[in-house]
Amino acid sequence: MRVNVLLFATLKDRAGANKVTIELPDGATISDARSALAAAYPALAAHLPTAIAALNQEFAEPTDLIQIGD
């Protein structure tokens, strides 16, 4: 599935964009998304472990599942 990821602060600055798109398999988690972001955008890798993730405007845990349409 294609996932649009909104970036803020340092991640936005490092990526040079406020939104990026990544491909994830069905059943992917927030942790999987972090790994995909690090692989696709190496400049973000050092900052992802401390970045706060949100899913549908609510804080998300690394094990939270990402659904199509989220």
Sequence and secondary structure as in RCSB ss.txt:
>XXXX:A:sequence
MRVNVLLFATLKDRAGANKVTIELPDGATISDARSALAAAYPALAAHLPTAIAALNQEFAEPTDLIQIGD
>XXXX:A:secstr
 EEEEE  HHHHHHHTSSEEEEE  TT BHHHHHHHHHHH GGGTTTGGG   EETTEE  TT B  TT 
